[in-house]
Amino acid sequence: MRRAARYRDIANHVKAGNGYTVKTCWIADIMEQNGLKVRRAPNRIDSQHRENPCPIEKREAITEALRHFGVI
């Protein structure tokens, strides 16, 4: 049985394949854009506004990692 991917697993996959580190808020942003439910961070001020959205140039790598782990 395969365990669920953690944010750390996704970030490590992106770093290994693309050579850069991603923020967890970027992963959450991509997950939310793909219709997945994410927990609200306790330090998030406005639930409708994301302070650090995922940069456009990093989206494809994070999306690929989510697909790799079967999240989307």
Backbone as XML, in Angstrom:
<?xml version="1.0"?>
<chain id="A" units="angstrom">
  <residue number="1" name="MET">
    <atom name="N" x="0.840" y="-1.194" z="0.000"/>
    <atom name="CA" x="0.000" y="0.000" z="0.000"/>
    <atom name="C" x="0.874" y="1.243" z="0.000"/>
  </residue>
  <residue number="2" name="ARG">
    <atom name="N" x="0.538" y="2.164" z="-0.846"/>
    <atom name="CA" x="1.320" y="3.389" z="-0.986"/>
    <atom name="C" x="0.817" y="4.433" z="0.002"/>
  </residue>
  <residue number="3" name="ARG">
    <atom name="N" x="1.761" y="5.079" z="0.698"/>
    <atom name="CA" x="1.355" y="6.110" z="1.650"/>
    <atom name="C" x="1.175" y="7.439" z="0.923"/>
  </residue>
  <residue number="4" name="ALA">
    <atom name="N" x="0.437" y="8.317" z="1.539"/>
    <atom name="CA" x="0.185" y="9.622" z="0.941"/>
    <atom name="C" x="1.472" y="10.440" z="0.918"/>
  </residue>
  <residue number="5" name="ALA">
    <atom name="N" x="1.635" y="11.195" z="-0.144"/>
    <atom name="CA" x="2.806" y="12.053" z="-0.276"/>
    <atom name="C" x="2.679" y="13.240" z="0.669"/>
  </residue>
  <residue number="6" name="ARG">
    <atom name="N" x="3.775" y="13.571" z="1.307"/>
    <atom name="CA" x="3.817" y="14.747" z="2.170"/>
    <atom name="C" x="4.409" y="15.912" z="1.384"/>
  </residue>
  <residue number="7" name="TYR">
    <atom name="N" x="4.216" y="17.108" z="1.881"/>
    <atom name="CA" x="4.771" y="18.287" z="1.224"/>
    <atom name="C" x="6.282" y="18.130" z="1.078"/>
  </residue>
  <residue number="8" name="ARG">
    <atom name="N" x="6.929" y="17.550" z="2.079"/>
    <atom name="CA" x="8.379" y="17.351" z="2.050"/>
    <atom name="C" x="8.770" y="16.431" z="0.885"/>
  </residue>
  <residue number="9" name="ASP">
    <atom name="N" x="7.983" y="15.375" z="0.656"/>
    <atom name="CA" x="8.257" y="14.456" z="-0.452"/>
    <atom name="C" x="8.141" y="15.177" z="-1.797"/>
  </residue>
  <residue number="10" name="ILE">
    <atom name="N" x="7.127" y="15.991" z="-1.922"/>
    <atom name="CA" x="6.903" y="16.731" z="-3.163"/>
    <atom name="C" x="8.035" y="17.730" z="-3.383"/>
  </residue>
  <residue number="11" name="ALA">
    <atom name="N" x="8.409" y="18.449" z="-2.328"/>
    <atom name="CA" x="9.501" y="19.422" z="-2.433"/>
    <atom name="C" x="10.818" y="18.735" z="-2.782"/>
  </residue>
  <residue number="12" name="ASN">
    <atom name="N" x="11.090" y="17.586" z="-2.188"/>
    <atom name="CA" x="12.324" y="16.849" z="-2.489"/>
    <atom name="C" x="12.337" y="16.357" z="-3.931"/>
  </residue>
  <residue number="13" name="HIS">
    <atom name="N" x="11.183" y="15.936" z="-4.429"/>
    <atom name="CA" x="11.080" y="15.475" z="-5.815"/>
    <atom name="C" x="11.382" y="16.621" z="-6.784"/>
  </residue>
  <residue number="14" name="VAL">
    <atom name="N" x="10.834" y="17.786" z="-6.509"/>
    <atom name="CA" x="11.077" y="18.951" z="-7.370"/>
    <atom name="C" x="12.548" y="19.341" z="-7.308"/>
  </residue>
  <residue number="15" name="LYS">
    <atom name="N" x="13.132" y="19.331" z="-6.114"/>
    <atom name="CA" x="14.536" y="19.715" z="-5.964"/>
    <atom name="C" x="15.450" y="18.739" z="-6.706"/>
  </residue>
  <residue number="16" name="ALA">
    <atom name="N" x="15.160" y="17.446" z="-6.613"/>
    <atom name="CA" x="15.979" y="16.442" z="-7.287"/>
    <atom name="C" x="15.886" y="16.578" z="-8.811"/>
  </residue>
  <residue number="17" name="GLY">
    <atom name="N" x="14.717" y="16.873" z="-9.311"/>
    <atom name="CA" x="14.523" y="16.948" z="-10.751"/>
    <atom name="C" x="14.833" y="18.293" z="-11.373"/>
  </residue>
  <residue number="18" name="ASN">
    <atom name="N" x="14.673" y="19.370" z="-10.596"/>
    <atom name="CA" x="14.806" y="20.702" z="-11.165"/>
    <atom name="C" x="15.881" y="21.557" z="-10.502"/>
  </residue>
  <residue number="19" name="GLY">
    <atom name="N" x="16.371" y="21.128" z="-9.348"/>
    <atom name="CA" x="17.475" y="21.838" z="-8.714"/>
    <atom name="C" x="17.115" y="23.063" z="-7.900"/>
  </residue>
  <residue number="20" name="TYR">
    <atom name="N" x="15.849" y="23.271" z="-7.625"/>
    <atom name="CA" x="15.486" y="24.400" z="-6.768"/>
    <atom name="C" x="14.506" y="23.956" z="-5.696"/>
  </residue>
  <residue number="21" name="THR">
    <atom name="N" x="14.468" y="24.720" z="-4.626"/>
    <atom name="CA" x="13.608" y="24.425" z="-3.492"/>
    <atom name="C" x="12.285" y="25.160" z="-3.664"/>
  </residue>
  <residue number="22" name="VAL">
    <atom name="N" x="11.197" y="24.481" z="-3.340"/>
    <atom name="CA" x="9.876" y="25.105" z="-3.427"/>
    <atom name="C" x="9.331" y="25.349" z="-2.025"/>
  </residue>
  <residue number="23" name="LYS">
    <atom name="N" x="8.502" y="26.350" z="-1.914"/>
    <atom name="CA" x="7.861" y="26.658" z="-0.636"/>
    <atom name="C" x="6.592" y="25.829" z="-0.500"/>
  </residue>
  <residue number="24" name="THR">
    <atom name="N" x="6.251" y="25.486" z="0.734"/>
    <atom name="CA" x="5.038" y="24.708" z="0.960"/>
    <atom name="C" x="3.793" y="25.479" z="0.532"/>
  </residue>
  <residue number="25" name="CYS">
    <atom name="N" x="3.832" y="26.796" z="0.640"/>
    <atom name="CA" x="2.671" y="27.587" z="0.217"/>
    <atom name="C" x="2.476" y="27.501" z="-1.296"/>
  </residue>
  <residue number="26" name="TRP">
    <atom name="N" x="3.552" y="27.281" z="-2.047"/>
    <atom name="CA" x="3.425" y="27.102" z="-3.494"/>
    <atom name="C" x="2.733" y="25.776" z="-3.791"/>
  </residue>
  <residue number="27" name="ILE">
    <atom name="N" x="3.112" y="24.748" z="-3.043"/>
    <atom name="CA" x="2.488" y="23.433" z="-3.232"/>
    <atom name="C" x="0.995" y="23.528" z="-2.919"/>
  </residue>
  <residue number="28" name="ALA">
    <atom name="N" x="0.666" y="24.184" z="-1.819"/>
    <atom name="CA" x="-0.739" y="24.354" z="-1.435"/>
    <atom name="C" x="-1.500" y="25.145" z="-2.494"/>
  </residue>
  <residue number="29" name="ASP">
    <atom name="N" x="-0.873" y="26.143" z="-3.076"/>
    <atom name="CA" x="-1.510" y="26.944" z="-4.114"/>
    <atom name="C" x="-1.842" y="26.081" z="-5.329"/>
  </residue>
  <residue number="30" name="ILE">
    <atom name="N" x="-0.908" y="25.259" z="-5.768"/>
    <atom name="CA" x="-1.138" y="24.390" z="-6.922"/>
    <atom name="C" x="-2.218" y="23.357" z="-6.605"/>
  </residue>
  <residue number="31" name="MET">
    <atom name="N" x="-2.185" y="22.807" z="-5.405"/>
    <atom name="CA" x="-3.208" y="21.833" z="-5.017"/>
    <atom name="C" x="-4.590" y="22.478" z="-5.037"/>
  </residue>
  <residue number="32" name="GLU">
    <atom name="N" x="-4.673" y="23.682" z="-4.512"/>
    <atom name="CA" x="-5.951" y="24.396" z="-4.476"/>
    <atom name="C" x="-6.441" y="24.716" z="-5.890"/>
  </residue>
  <residue number="33" name="GLN">
    <atom name="N" x="-5.532" y="25.082" z="-6.786"/>
    <atom name="CA" x="-5.897" y="25.375" z="-8.171"/>
    <atom name="C" x="-6.425" y="24.138" z="-8.888"/>
  </residue>
  <residue number="34" name="ASN">
    <atom name="N" x="-6.007" y="22.963" z="-8.431"/>
    <atom name="CA" x="-6.457" y="21.708" z="-9.035"/>
    <atom name="C" x="-7.660" y="21.117" z="-8.304"/>
  </residue>
  <residue number="35" name="GLY">
    <atom name="N" x="-8.301" y="21.917" z="-7.471"/>
    <atom name="CA" x="-9.538" y="21.506" z="-6.829"/>
    <atom name="C" x="-9.383" y="20.636" z="-5.593"/>
  </residue>
  <residue number="36" name="LEU">
    <atom name="N" x="-8.172" y="20.521" z="-5.081"/>
    <atom name="CA" x="-7.962" y="19.733" z="-3.869"/>
    <atom name="C" x="-8.141" y="20.608" z="-2.642"/>
  </residue>
  <residue number="37" name="LYS">
    <atom name="N" x="-8.621" y="20.000" z="-1.609"/>
    <atom name="CA" x="-8.843" y="20.718" z="-0.371"/>
    <atom name="C" x="-7.530" y="20.789" z="0.407"/>
  </residue>
  <residue number="38" name="VAL">
    <atom name="N" x="-7.170" y="21.970" z="0.837"/>
    <atom name="CA" x="-5.981" y="22.145" z="1.665"/>
    <atom name="C" x="-6.395" y="22.786" z="2.981"/>
  </residue>
  <residue number="39" name="ARG">
    <atom name="N" x="-5.648" y="22.455" z="4.010"/>
    <atom name="CA" x="-5.948" y="23.057" z="5.303"/>
    <atom name="C" x="-5.516" y="24.514" z="5.320"/>
  </residue>
  <residue number="40" name="ARG">
    <atom name="N" x="-6.218" y="25.299" z="6.068"/>
    <atom name="CA" x="-5.889" y="26.716" z="6.189"/>
    <atom name="C" x="-4.745" y="26.870" z="7.181"/>
  </residue>
  <residue number="41" name="ALA">
    <atom name="N" x="-3.687" y="27.545" z="6.763"/>
    <atom name="CA" x="-2.543" y="27.784" z="7.637"/>
    <atom name="C" x="-2.965" y="28.704" z="8.780"/>
  </residue>
  <residue number="42" name="PRO">
    <atom name="N" x="-2.503" y="28.440" z="9.995"/>
    <atom name="CA" x="-2.914" y="29.262" z="11.128"/>
    <atom name="C" x="-2.466" y="30.717" z="11.018"/>
  </residue>
  <residue number="43" name="ASN">
    <atom name="N" x="-1.430" y="30.977" z="10.257"/>
    <atom name="CA" x="-0.942" y="32.354" z="10.126"/>
    <atom name="C" x="-1.508" y="33.062" z="8.892"/>
  </residue>
  <residue number="44" name="ARG">
    <atom name="N" x="-2.428" y="32.419" z="8.194"/>
    <atom name="CA" x="-3.031" y="33.026" z="7.000"/>
    <atom name="C" x="-4.094" y="34.018" z="7.424"/>
  </residue>
  <residue number="45" name="ILE">
    <atom name="N" x="-3.952" y="35.238" z="6.993"/>
    <atom name="CA" x="-4.831" y="36.320" z="7.421"/>
    <atom name="C" x="-6.166" y="36.283" z="6.683"/>
  </residue>
  <residue number="46" name="ASP">
    <atom name="N" x="-6.115" y="36.196" z="5.369"/>
    <atom name="CA" x="-7.324" y="36.232" z="4.555"/>
    <atom name="C" x="-7.440" y="34.928" z="3.773"/>
  </residue>
  <residue number="47" name="SER">
    <atom name="N" x="-8.541" y="34.214" z="3.935"/>
    <atom name="CA" x="-8.692" y="32.923" z="3.282"/>
    <atom name="C" x="-8.872" y="33.041" z="1.768"/>
  </residue>
  <residue number="48" name="GLN">
    <atom name="N" x="-9.223" y="34.211" z="1.266"/>
    <atom name="CA" x="-9.430" y="34.409" z="-0.162"/>
    <atom name="C" x="-8.186" y="34.949" z="-0.874"/>
  </residue>
  <residue number="49" name="HIS">
    <atom name="N" x="-7.204" y="35.375" z="-0.123"/>
    <atom name="CA" x="-6.001" y="35.980" z="-0.701"/>
    <atom name="C" x="-4.773" y="35.192" z="-0.276"/>
  </residue>
  <residue number="50" name="ARG">
    <atom name="N" x="-3.972" y="34.772" z="-1.234"/>
    <atom name="CA" x="-2.738" y="34.045" z="-0.951"/>
    <atom name="C" x="-1.583" y="35.034" z="-1.033"/>
  </residue>
  <residue number="51" name="GLU">
    <atom name="N" x="-0.865" y="35.174" z="0.074"/>
    <atom name="CA" x="0.236" y="36.128" z="0.169"/>
    <atom name="C" x="1.389" y="35.761" z="-0.776"/>
  </residue>
  <residue number="52" name="ASN">
    <atom name="N" x="1.701" y="34.464" z="-0.885"/>
    <atom name="CA" x="2.800" y="33.994" z="-1.735"/>
    <atom name="C" x="2.297" y="32.952" z="-2.729"/>
  </residue>
  <residue number="53" name="PRO">
    <atom name="N" x="1.630" y="33.380" z="-3.803"/>
    <atom name="CA" x="1.176" y="32.396" z="-4.787"/>
    <atom name="C" x="2.382" y="31.796" z="-5.513"/>
  </residue>
  <residue number="54" name="CYS">
    <atom name="N" x="2.172" y="30.648" z="-6.092"/>
    <atom name="CA" x="3.241" y="29.954" z="-6.804"/>
    <atom name="C" x="3.631" y="30.746" z="-8.051"/>
  </residue>
  <residue number="55" name="PRO">
    <atom name="N" x="4.939" y="31.003" z="-8.236"/>
    <atom name="CA" x="5.372" y="31.693" z="-9.455"/>
    <atom name="C" x="5.056" y="30.854" z="-10.700"/>
  </residue>
  <residue number="56" name="ILE">
    <atom name="N" x="4.754" y="31.509" z="-11.773"/>
    <atom name="CA" x="4.348" y="30.835" z="-13.008"/>
    <atom name="C" x="5.414" y="29.854" z="-13.479"/>
  </residue>
  <residue number="57" name="GLU">
    <atom name="N" x="6.674" y="30.219" z="-13.374"/>
    <atom name="CA" x="7.747" y="29.366" z="-13.878"/>
    <atom name="C" x="7.975" y="28.109" z="-13.039"/>
  </residue>
  <residue number="58" name="LYS">
    <atom name="N" x="7.406" y="28.032" z="-11.838"/>
    <atom name="CA" x="7.569" y="26.867" z="-10.963"/>
    <atom name="C" x="6.354" y="25.938" z="-10.997"/>
  </residue>
  <residue number="59" name="ARG">
    <atom name="N" x="5.268" y="26.370" z="-11.587"/>
    <atom name="CA" x="4.007" y="25.615" z="-11.544"/>
    <atom name="C" x="4.095" y="24.248" z="-12.207"/>
  </residue>
  <residue number="60" name="GLU">
    <atom name="N" x="4.721" y="24.172" z="-13.359"/>
    <atom name="CA" x="4.770" y="22.913" z="-14.087"/>
    <atom name="C" x="5.542" y="21.849" z="-13.308"/>
  </residue>
  <residue number="61" name="ALA">
    <atom name="N" x="6.644" y="22.227" z="-12.684"/>
    <atom name="CA" x="7.443" y="21.261" z="-11.924"/>
    <atom name="C" x="6.670" y="20.736" z="-10.717"/>
  </residue>
  <residue number="62" name="ILE">
    <atom name="N" x="5.944" y="21.606" z="-10.041"/>
    <atom name="CA" x="5.171" y="21.181" z="-8.874"/>
    <atom name="C" x="3.992" y="20.319" z="-9.322"/>
  </residue>
  <residue number="63" name="THR">
    <atom name="N" x="3.342" y="20.697" z="-10.405"/>
    <atom name="CA" x="2.235" y="19.904" z="-10.933"/>
    <atom name="C" x="2.718" y="18.510" z="-11.329"/>
  </residue>
  <residue number="64" name="GLU">
    <atom name="N" x="3.883" y="18.425" z="-11.950"/>
    <atom name="CA" x="4.449" y="17.138" z="-12.343"/>
    <atom name="C" x="4.728" y="16.274" z="-11.102"/>
  </residue>
  <residue number="65" name="ALA">
    <atom name="N" x="5.251" y="16.893" z="-10.053"/>
    <atom name="CA" x="5.539" y="16.154" z="-8.818"/>
    <atom name="C" x="4.243" y="15.644" z="-8.191"/>
  </residue>
  <residue number="66" name="LEU">
    <atom name="N" x="3.194" y="16.448" z="-8.221"/>
    <atom name="CA" x="1.906" y="16.005" z="-7.673"/>
    <atom name="C" x="1.347" y="14.839" z="-8.480"/>
  </residue>
  <residue number="67" name="ARG">
    <atom name="N" x="1.534" y="14.885" z="-9.789"/>
    <atom name="CA" x="1.113" y="13.763" z="-10.633"/>
    <atom name="C" x="1.942" y="12.508" z="-10.347"/>
  </residue>
  <residue number="68" name="HIS">
    <atom name="N" x="3.239" y="12.706" z="-10.156"/>
    <atom name="CA" x="4.150" y="11.590" z="-9.866"/>
    <atom name="C" x="3.703" y="10.827" z="-8.614"/>
  </residue>
  <residue number="69" name="PHE">
    <atom name="N" x="3.267" y="11.561" z="-7.603"/>
    <atom name="CA" x="2.839" y="10.937" z="-6.354"/>
    <atom name="C" x="1.361" y="10.558" z="-6.358"/>
  </residue>
  <residue number="70" name="GLY">
    <atom name="N" x="0.666" y="10.810" z="-7.451"/>
    <atom name="CA" x="-0.737" y="10.431" z="-7.557"/>
    <atom name="C" x="-1.687" y="11.315" z="-6.774"/>
  </residue>
  <residue number="71" name="VAL">
    <atom name="N" x="-1.260" y="12.528" z="-6.493"/>
    <atom name="CA" x="-2.109" y="13.457" z="-5.753"/>
    <atom name="C" x="-3.167" y="14.054" z="-6.683"/>
  </residue>
  <residue number="72" name="ILE">
    <atom name="N" x="-2.771" y="14.338" z="-7.907"/>
    <atom name="CA" x="-3.725" y="14.849" z="-8.903"/>
    <atom name="C" x="-3.702" y="13.947" z="-10.125"/>
  </residue>
</chain>
